[in-house]
Amino acid sequence: MTSAANIPASLDWIKKLVSIDTTSRESNLGLIELVRDHLRGAGIEALLSYDATGRKANLFATVPAANGNTQGGIVLSGHTDVVPVDGQPWDSDPFAPVVRDGKLYGRGTCDMKGFIGTALTLLPEMQKASLRQPLHFALSYDEEVGCVGAPVMLADLKARGIKPDGCIVGEPTSMRVIVAHKGINAYRCCVHGKAAHSSLTPHGVNAIEYAARLICYIRDVADELRANGPFDEAFDVPFTTAQTGVIKGGIALNTIPDFCEFTFEYRNLPSIDAPAIYARIHDYAHGTLLPKMQREHPDANIELTPVAAAPSLDASEQAAITQLVRALTADNDKRKVAYGTEAGQFQQAGVPAVVCGPGDIQQAHKPNEFVALEQIEACEGFLRKVIHSMSAQ
């Protein structure tokens, strides 16, 4: 059991956040409005940017410098949504966080409400410090379904003329510095064929078979990238990957299917031209497969639709935020990861970013997700160093 003396100060805030079900299919407004009201009580007005439905929102708030300046400074960024728990064998209620054996269990404890709760806990210390530059909170929606919310927030900040100097994305890294990650590119493919009785195959166009040909081509592209590179051995998976994750089609064995839908993704190294991979797949679909389909029936078609995209991250070692986080963590190893974060979107918007936060990514998305209390304590210590480094000496 953890003694009271070793319970992190941030535990209460993290538990509050985890107790709110912000699975990506649900609204996150309960959490966002809780944080907004807390900040307002501390004299800080938050900017909210909503999705098209009004059911989800990003939050951006600034703790100004001692002289009132709100420009520049460092962003502490985290996403508010979590992945589903459906069908997972949890030992306790995933939305009723509980401490057992030095670990806090609950959905989002690791990914990534631990970081958000820690940052919010230190708000009074931020306000008491004589900050030379401002600190910002950036909480986003729908990161888990393709980093959808952050671009809305970043566009709002650009329209308002707000330009931070750097960003720390607090995804779980075991408080180690991550300086690069892959890009995420996801697409939906809808193959439209022609239905017919299965005994009359020349009268139909089999959508499943043509979808299968395209899926095999995507696998061929993936195999080529795995065999020939380019490679970056600093990554845990040192080449660009591609895969098909979901497929559905057909209504009966004796009916030629007139429709098949599948989703696929590829995760590119920062050095790879991501649109060029899509161009290859598109050209094969429309230049090779579609003419064959339309010779069988002129109404056959293939539709490719973007589902989600998030750019890769490749942080400069010369960037002030990289040097600061390396100095405060005493971590100079060059780590790069296959998973994606919103750091690439901040970098693309002109805000240099690195990834560093509490918890082990191996615990994310799993049943009995947890963050070790010692990781929360380490995050508290790190963020206090960030505050101190930005304070007048």
C-alpha positions in Angstrom: 0.0 0.0 0.0 1.0 3.6 -0.7 1.5 5.7 2.5 -0.2 9.0 2.7 3.2 10.7 2.6 3.8 9.3 -0.8 0.5 10.2 -2.4 1.1 12.7 -5.2 -0.5 16.1 -4.8 -2.0 15.7 -8.3 -4.0 12.5 -7.4 -7.3 14.4 -6.7 -7.3 16.2 -10.0 -6.4 13.1 -12.0 -9.2 11.2 -10.3 -11.7 13.9 -11.1 -10.7 13.8 -14.8 -10.7 10.0 -15.1 -14.2 9.9 -13.5 -15.6 11.7 -16.4 -16.3 9.3 -19.4 -14.7 11.1 -22.3 -14.5 8.1 -24.7 -14.1 9.6 -28.2 -17.7 8.8 -29.2 -19.0 10.8 -26.2 -19.0 14.5 -25.4 -16.0 15.9 -23.6 -17.9 19.0 -22.4 -18.2 17.8 -18.8 -14.4 17.7 -18.5 -13.8 20.9 -20.5 -16.4 22.9 -18.5 -15.0 21.6 -15.2 -11.6 22.9 -16.1 -12.9 26.1 -17.6 -14.8 26.9 -14.4 -11.8 26.0 -12.2 -9.6 28.3 -14.3 -12.2 31.1 -14.1 -12.2 30.8 -10.3 -8.5 31.4 -10.4 -8.9 34.5 -12.6 -8.1 32.9 -15.9 -10.5 33.0 -18.8 -10.2 30.0 -21.2 -10.8 30.0 -25.0 -13.0 27.2 -26.2 -13.2 26.0 -29.8 -16.0 23.6 -30.7 -16.5 20.9 -33.2 -19.3 21.1 -35.8 -21.8 19.4 -33.5 -21.1 21.6 -30.5 -20.7 18.4 -28.3 -17.0 18.7 -28.1 -14.5 21.4 -27.4 -10.9 22.3 -27.1 -9.7 24.5 -24.3 -6.8 27.0 -24.4 -5.9 29.1 -21.4 -2.9 31.3 -20.5 -1.2 31.9 -17.2 0.4 35.3 -18.1 3.9 36.4 -17.3 4.5 38.6 -14.3 4.3 41.7 -16.6 1.0 40.6 -18.1 2.5 39.3 -21.3 0.5 36.5 -22.9 2.6 36.0 -26.1 5.3 33.4 -26.5 5.9 31.0 -23.6 5.3 27.2 -23.4 2.2 25.2 -24.0 1.4 22.1 -21.8 -0.7 20.0 -24.2 -2.9 17.0 -23.6 -5.9 15.4 -25.2 -9.1 14.8 -23.2 -10.6 11.8 -25.0 -9.9 8.2 -24.2 -10.4 4.9 -26.1 -13.3 2.6 -25.4 -13.4 -0.1 -22.7 -16.0 -2.2 -24.6 -15.3 -5.9 -24.2 -12.2 -5.4 -22.0 -11.9 -7.5 -18.8 -11.3 -4.8 -16.2 -10.8 -5.7 -12.5 -12.5 -2.5 -11.4 -14.7 0.2 -12.8 -12.6 2.0 -15.5 -14.3 5.3 -14.7 -14.0 5.0 -10.9 -10.2 5.4 -10.5 -8.6 3.4 -7.6 -5.1 3.1 -6.2 -3.7 -0.4 -5.7 0.0 -1.2 -5.0 1.4 2.2 -6.0 -0.6 2.4 -9.2 -3.6 4.5 -10.2 -6.0 2.4 -12.3 -8.6 3.7 -14.7 -9.2 4.6 -18.3 -7.1 7.5 -19.2 -4.9 7.5 -16.1 -1.9 6.9 -18.4 -3.2 8.2 -21.7 -3.3 11.0 -20.8 -5.2 12.5 -17.9 -2.3 11.9 -15.6 -0.4 14.7 -17.3 -3.4 17.0 -17.5 -4.3 16.6 -13.9 -0.7 17.2 -12.8 -0.5 20.4 -14.8 -3.8 21.7 -13.4 -2.6 20.9 -9.8 0.4 23.1 -10.3 -1.7 26.1 -11.4 -1.3 27.9 -8.0 2.5 27.5 -8.3 2.4 29.0 -11.8 0.5 32.0 -10.6 2.7 32.6 -7.6 5.9 32.4 -9.7 7.3 35.6 -11.3 7.0 34.2 -14.8 9.2 35.8 -17.4 7.1 34.2 -20.1 3.5 32.8 -20.0 2.5 29.2 -19.6 -0.5 27.8 -21.5 -2.9 24.9 -21.1 -4.0 23.3 -24.3 -6.7 20.5 -24.0 -8.0 18.9 -27.2 -10.8 16.6 -28.2 -10.7 13.5 -30.5 -7.0 12.8 -30.6 -7.7 9.1 -30.4 -9.7 9.1 -33.6 -7.1 10.9 -35.7 -5.9 14.0 -33.9 -9.1 15.8 -35.1 -9.4 18.5 -32.4 -6.0 20.1 -32.2 -6.1 21.6 -35.8 -9.3 23.4 -34.8 -7.6 24.9 -31.8 -4.5 25.8 -33.7 -6.5 27.5 -36.4 -8.3 29.5 -33.7 -5.0 30.5 -32.0 -3.6 31.7 -35.4 -6.8 33.7 -36.1 -6.3 35.4 -32.7 -2.6 36.1 -33.2 -1.5 33.8 -30.4 2.0 32.3 -31.1 3.6 30.2 -28.3 7.4 29.6 -28.4 7.2 25.9 -27.7 5.1 23.0 -26.7 5.4 19.9 -24.4 2.9 17.2 -25.3 2.4 15.1 -22.2 1.8 11.7 -23.8 3.1 8.7 -21.7 6.8 8.4 -22.3 7.9 7.3 -18.8 9.1 10.9 -18.5 11.7 10.4 -21.2 12.1 12.8 -24.1 10.7 11.8 -27.5 11.9 14.0 -30.3 10.2 12.3 -33.3 7.2 10.2 -34.2 5.6 8.9 -37.4 2.8 10.6 -39.3 -0.6 9.0 -39.4 -2.7 8.7 -42.6 -6.0 6.9 -42.6 -8.4 6.3 -45.5 -11.7 4.7 -46.2 -12.2 2.8 -49.5 -15.6 2.1 -50.9 -15.7 -0.3 -53.8 -19.0 -0.3 -55.8 -19.6 -3.3 -58.0 -22.7 -4.8 -59.6 -24.9 -7.4 -57.8 -26.0 -10.6 -59.6 -26.8 -14.2 -58.8 -23.6 -16.0 -58.0 -24.3 -18.5 -60.9 -24.1 -15.6 -63.3 -20.7 -14.1 -62.5 -20.2 -12.5 -65.9 -23.3 -10.4 -65.2 -21.9 -8.8 -62.0 -18.9 -7.1 -60.6 -17.5 -8.6 -57.4 -16.7 -5.7 -55.1 -15.1 -7.9 -52.5 -12.6 -9.4 -55.1 -11.6 -6.0 -56.4 -11.3 -4.6 -52.8 -9.1 -7.6 -52.0 -6.8 -6.8 -55.0 -6.4 -3.2 -53.7 -5.7 -4.5 -50.1 -3.1 -6.8 -51.5 -1.5 -3.9 -53.3 -1.4 -1.9 -50.1 0.4 -4.9 -48.5 2.8 -5.0 -51.4 3.6 -1.3 -50.8 4.2 -2.1 -47.1 6.4 -5.0 -47.9 8.5 -2.9 -50.3 9.0 -0.2 -47.6 9.9 -2.8 -45.0 12.5 -4.4 -47.4 13.9 -1.3 -49.0 13.4 1.5 -46.6 14.3 4.3 -46.1 15.1 3.4 -42.6 15.7 5.3 -39.3 17.1 3.0 -36.7 16.3 5.4 -33.9 12.6 4.4 -34.3 11.2 1.4 -32.5 9.8 0.3 -35.9 12.5 1.8 -38.2 10.5 1.9 -41.5 7.2 3.2 -42.8 4.3 0.8 -42.3 0.9 0.2 -43.9 -2.0 -2.1 -43.1 -5.8 -2.6 -43.6 -7.7 -2.7 -40.3 -11.4 -3.1 -41.0 -13.4 -4.6 -43.9 -17.0 -5.4 -44.6 -19.0 -6.5 -47.6 -21.4 -9.0 -49.1 -24.9 -10.2 -48.0 -25.0 -13.8 -49.0 -22.8 -16.5 -50.5 -25.0 -16.9 -53.6 -25.0 -13.1 -54.3 -22.2 -11.3 -56.1 -21.4 -8.5 -53.7 -22.0 -5.0 -55.1 -20.3 -3.2 -52.2 -17.2 -3.6 -50.1 -15.7 -1.1 -47.7 -12.4 -1.1 -45.9 -10.2 1.2 -44.0 -6.4 1.3 -44.2 -3.6 3.4 -42.8 0.1 4.1 -43.3 2.5 5.5 -40.7 5.3 7.4 -42.3 8.8 8.3 -41.1 9.3 12.0 -41.1 11.7 11.7 -44.0 9.0 10.1 -46.2 6.7 12.0 -48.6 3.4 10.9 -47.1 1.2 12.1 -50.0 3.3 10.1 -52.5 2.3 6.9 -50.8 -1.4 7.7 -51.2 -0.7 8.7 -54.8 0.6 5.2 -55.5 -2.5 3.6 -54.0 -4.8 6.0 -55.7 -3.1 5.4 -59.1 -3.4 1.7 -58.8 -7.0 1.9 -57.7 -8.1 4.2 -60.5 -5.5 3.5 -63.2 -5.4 -0.3 -63.0 -8.4 -1.7 -61.1 -11.2 0.7 -62.1 -10.8 0.3 -65.9 -11.1 -3.5 -65.4 -14.2 -3.1 -63.3 -15.8 -0.7 -65.7 -15.2 -3.1 -68.6 -17.4 -5.5 -66.6 -20.0 -2.7 -65.8 -19.7 1.0 -66.5 -21.3 2.0 -63.2 -18.6 0.3 -61.1 -16.5 2.7 -59.0 -13.8 3.1 -56.3 -14.0 5.9 -53.8 -11.1 6.8 -51.5 -11.9 9.2 -48.7 -9.5 10.6 -46.0 -10.5 9.6 -42.5 -7.7 11.1 -40.4 -4.2 12.6 -40.9 -1.6 13.8 -38.4 1.8 14.9 -39.5 5.0 13.4 -38.2 7.2 15.1 -35.6 10.9 15.7 -36.1 12.0 18.1 -33.4 15.2 20.1 -33.9 17.9 19.5 -31.3 18.6 23.2 -31.6 15.1 24.3 -30.7 14.8 26.0 -27.3 12.0 23.7 -26.2 14.1 20.6 -27.0 17.1 21.9 -25.1 15.0 22.9 -22.1 13.3 19.6 -21.7 16.5 17.7 -22.2 18.2 19.9 -19.6 15.3 19.5 -17.0 15.1 15.7 -17.5 18.8 15.1 -17.9 17.9 12.9 -20.8 20.0 13.3 -23.9 19.1 10.0 -25.7 17.5 10.4 -29.1 14.2 8.5 -29.0 11.7 8.2 -31.8 8.4 6.3 -31.7 5.9 4.7 -34.1 2.8 6.1 -32.5 1.5 9.5 -33.3 0.7 12.6 -31.2 -0.4 16.1 -31.6 3.2 17.3 -31.4 3.5 17.1 -35.2 0.5 19.4 -35.6 2.0 22.0 -33.2 5.3 21.8 -35.2 3.5 22.1 -38.5 1.8 25.3 -37.0 5.2 26.8 -36.3 5.3 25.8 -32.6 8.4 23.6 -31.9 7.3 20.6 -29.8 8.6 17.6 -27.9 6.8 14.7 -26.2 7.3 14.0 -22.5 4.8 12.7 -19.9 4.1 10.3 -17.1 3.2 6.6 -17.6 4.3 3.8 -20.0 2.7 3.7 -23.5 2.6 -0.1 -23.0 -0.3 0.5 -20.5 -2.3 2.7 -22.8 -5.6 1.4 -24.4 -5.4 -1.8 -22.4 -7.8 -3.2 -19.7 -6.6 -2.2 -16.2 -4.8 0.8 -17.6 -2.7 2.5 -14.9 -0.1 5.1 -14.2 2.4 4.5 -11.4 2.3 7.0 -8.6 6.0 7.5 -8.9 5.5 8.6 -12.5 3.0 11.2 -11.3 5.5 12.4 -8.7 8.2 12.6 -11.4 5.9 14.6 -13.6 5.2 17.0 -10.8 8.9 17.5 -10.2 9.5 18.0 -13.9 6.7 20.6 -14.3 8.0 22.4 -11.2 11.4 22.7 -12.9 9.6 24.1 -16.0 8.0 26.7 -13.8 11.2 27.6 -12.1 13.1 27.8 -15.4 10.6 30.4 -16.6 10.6 32.4 -13.4 12.7 35.5 -12.7 15.7 34.5 -10.7 
